Amino acid sequence: MVYNKAIRDKIPEIIKKSGNNCTVKQLSDTDFLVELERKLSEELKEYQESKSVEELADILEVIYRISEIRGKSKMELDAIQNKKRTERGGFEKNLFLIDTSEKS
């Protein structure tokens, strides 16, 4: 079976332990970033279909690696998230914007 997709680091080991063989290639950060962005779309689609928290964990893993390749550690990304939450709020209040209008 042909996959041609980004995988987690231990997947080849898991495949071999199951009695199967696999071919993998290690990509440069630049090439892997393209594949991770595809993987992000795949994981998001899987979450939207299943609504599984497990899929959210996969999305986070992909996001953290994308951030690292783009030069920001997990801690730095979390700091950016916290700064935005402080400045603009989070999503705890379940607010839904209907429209805006200019003040008279």
NORGIJO-V205849 format. One record per residue. N is the residue number from 1. NEAR is the number of other C-alpha atoms within 10 Angstrom. D_CENTER is the distance of its C-alpha to the mean C-alpha in whole Angstrom. Layout:
BEGIN
n=(N N)
near=(NEAR NEAR)
d_center=(D_CENTER D_CENTER)
END
This chain:
BEGIN
n=(1 2 3 4 5 6 7 8 9 10 11 12 13 14 15 16 17 18 19 20 21 22 23 24 25 26 27 28 29 30 31 32 33 34 35 36 37 38 39 40 41 42 43 44 45 46 47 48 49 50 51 52 53 54 55 56 57 58 59 60 61 62 63 64 65 66 67 68 69 70 71 72 73 74 75 76 77 78 79 80 81 82 83 84 85 86 87 88 89 90 91 92 93 94 95 96 97 98 99 100 101 102 103 104)
near=(4 6 6 10 12 20 14 9 8 8 12 16 12 12 12 11 10 9 7 10 11 11 7 11 7 8 11 8 15 10 10 17 20 12 17 19 15 14 19 19 12 14 19 17 13 17 18 12 10 11 12 11 10 11 18 16 13 17 19 13 15 21 18 17 18 22 16 17 14 12 11 15 15 16 11 13 16 13 12 13 13 14 12 12 12 10 9 9 11 13 9 6 7 6 8 7 5 5 5 6 5 4 4 3)
d_center=(25 22 19 18 14 12 12 12 15 17 17 20 22 22 23 26 27 27 29 28 27 24 24 21 21 19 18 18 15 16 16 13 11 12 11 8 8 10 7 5 8 9 7 8 11 12 11 14 16 16 15 14 13 12 10 8 8 6 3 5 5 3 3 7 8 7 9 12 12 13 15 14 14 12 15 16 12 14 17 16 15 18 20 19 19 23 24 22 22 19 19 21 24 23 24 24 26 29 30 32 35 37 40 43)
END
